[in-house]
Amino acid sequence: MKIMKHYKIFVAFSAIFILAGLLAVLVWGFNLGVDFTGGTMLSIPFKSATDSAAIRESLEPFDLDPVIQQSAGDSEIVFIKTSQSLNASQRQEIMAKLKNDFSLPDDAQMQVELFGPNIGQEISRRAVYSIAIAALGMLIYIWFRFQLTYGVVAIITLIHDVLMLMGIYALFRITVDGSFIAAVLTIVGYSINDTIVIFDRIRESAKGVGKKEYWALTGRSIDRSLSRSVVTSMTTSVVVLMLYIFGVHSVKIFALPLFWGIIVGTYSSVCIAGPLWALIVTRKQVK
């Protein structure tokens, strides 16, 4: 019942944080990665798996701020992405430095791809379509499985989660790239799970209960679901945190938004969804 008692604090916190995030977007914009700014991608064959940190250190004199990914296979290919448009002379200098630092064979060839921001724009457009279709599907399912009010609240909490995550990235100047979009799509599916569990508890508790008691039964339903939601999210977030700490760079940039998304999704399911449902239902009753 403490969550229902202090729901105004949670709503105020979310509102202030989202507004701060939106203000940061308007003033500074997002710290966009290579996928959204365009640049150059270099594909270089290495003799074996190589530490990405060592490659990044080797490239420091060029001030590339690169994104480094590796593809395992018969020949280890290292993909180096940078927002800079590198000319032929710069690319030759980079290749010579890597050959010297990592003893690459003289006949090793670099493949070059120049790309614009259209790729990132297409990814964003498809992500918006995917989220919209998923939200519509969730609304229809929850409408038939529960009631329309549950579905509306679920969609509001999903929007809340996405805005909170975007606020975190805007305020702390974390790079937004393709992995961020993939993580957002994952979070949308993950976050709705806890919300539906709490809604199911509310629906069971509401049987045979008058609408005047909806506020109290919502609190009891949240209390009964709280330990399950927190433990599940803690278990998942610890695993994702380990991926961020010990994973390679390409894993880190996916694990970071996923970690924050799990935290935000659990918070909204427990502290926002239930009180919001109770507020809507009790207000409808008054009218």
ABEGO torsion letter per residue (X at the ends): XAAAAAAAAAAAAAAAAAAAAAAAAAAAEBBBBAAAAEEBBBBBBBABBBBAAAAAAAAAAAGAGBBBBBBBEABBBBBBBBABBBBAAAAAAAAAAAAAAAGBBAABBBBBBBBBAAAAAAAAAAAAAAAAAAAAAAAAAAAAABBAAAAAAAAAAAAAAAAAAAAAAAAAGBBBBAAAAAAAAAAAAAAAAAAAAAAAAAAAAABGBBAAAAAAAAAAAAAAAAAAAAAAAAAAAAAAAAAAAABBAAAAAAAAAAAAAAAAAAAAAAAAAAAAAAAAAAAAAAX
